[in-house]
Amino acid sequence: MKNKTQTRDNSVAIVTLGCSKNTVDSEILAGHLKAAQLTFASSPEKASSLIINTCGFIDMAKEESINTILEAAALKKAGKLQTLIVAGCLSERYADELRAEMPEVDHFFGTEAYSNILKVLSPDLKYNLLGERVLSTPNHFAYLKISEGCDNPCSFCAIPIMRGGHRSKPKEVIISEMKSLVRQGVKEFVVVAQDLTYYGLDLYGSRSLADLLKEMSDVEGVKWIRLMYAYPAKFPRDILPVIAERDNICKYLDMPLQHISTNVLKSMRRGITRRATEEIIGVIRDAVPNITLRSTFIIGYPNETEEDFDELCDFVSEVKLDRMGAFLYSQEDDTYSYILGDPIHADIKEARKQQLMDIQKGISLEKNQAKIGTTLKVLIEENLNGEFQGRSEADAPEVDNEVFVRSPELELHSGEFVNVAIEDASEFDLYGSFVSRE
Ligand code: SF4
């Protein structure tokens, strides 16, 4: 007999903040809730229970999480919400402080709190965690998390505090997850972790990403495998021939460098120097011709001098990355660099970030213009009033460029691969006409 006082009805909504790894957690949770016969509301306003999967990475992310919780608390106060659950990284890190500040929240859980959340929302369920992931992305692509946590000692990073040490997922679990997602229509797998390159060291005693990639690439129906979050130090070079040889592994690699000045890299405890960074970039580009390299940098790290920043600008001008992002340094409690304070003024940080992004804008335009006259394979994602938006092999979802496709004769469908003749380019997008279906 259902426990009436528990929920007015059993509709639940999940709000996911932060990174793609959090997205995967929410999708796994949704799979369990679905298996427990709970129904999903399309928005918090329509739900009886709300789960907020928070992010606690840096100031901006924490602020967004807190504002989202406060909005939900207001819904609860207005009697429009029965149960409010806060989970994920911010809650993992600051549960006690949040609990004291936010009495409207019924439960605070950390990361991977699936069974606890199920116990609250479906007390009758026998807690064996069942269910396939319920995708929140368009179902032609999915993020695939191959490990949790991180063993690297980066001075500025609070992720190990929230996610713990590195735990690789067993290969067979990853492959079966891929097969189940292919059955759901997924063609592109965006492989994520805190540090992709560490895969297997804990479980198999050696870095095993190359072997895993081969098995992933052999899964029937997989069209694109894309690698995000590779750590530059101790980079497993044996993955490069696998990337080069396998058609369904994108010639694409995201490798956050964070900085280039050896002085700053040393203080960041990144375990690598400028010279070694340039060397590994050279090795990657030699081994996988035309690979798209993405990276991200932290601006305004406490010991970053004007000279260090100029060195970073010179490096970005010379190395010509294909895709690049930049974040402002955020002083995080309990991290190694916390004691260094946050001496660089926010305006200076912002000005430096703008300067670096302007350099990259020019490089990106140059590289995009070089693609005019070529034909690219494009994964169509959306119909924007008769013009279709898609991504090429060089574009990760949500962070990279887009391709806009004209196809006056033919309706193109989300999730299909087509060949596109590139006719024009801007800093961050390409424009072209439909040629043929794949
Ligand atoms: S590699 Fe460094 S920056 Fe990335 S999650 Fe690990 S500790 Fe944080």
Residues whose N, C-alpha, C, O or C-beta is under 5 A from the ligand:
A	BS01	SF4	C150 N152 P153 C154 C157 I159 Q194 D195
